[in-house]
Amino acid sequence: MPPLVALAGALGSAAIIRWAYKTAKKINVELEEARLRRVVDQKPAGEMPTLRRDPKTGAYRPGQ
């Protein structure tokens, strides 16, 4: 009986390790896609509006 318990434990451990590995790979792929999407969505520095001070209120607002 003890060899059977050891075999069951080994198989269970292998299944858990395989599941964890596949899950980690899937998460890394999703994170990489999100990172690349964020980089592609960014505007070049020349196209981003700058903040300018409104002389009446003193608040900063996006410039044109």
Residue pairs with C-beta under 8 A, 6 or more apart in sequence:
49 62
49 63
49 64
50 62
50 63
51 60
51 61
51 62
51 63
52 60
52 61
52 62
52 63
53 59
53 60
53 61
54 60
54 61
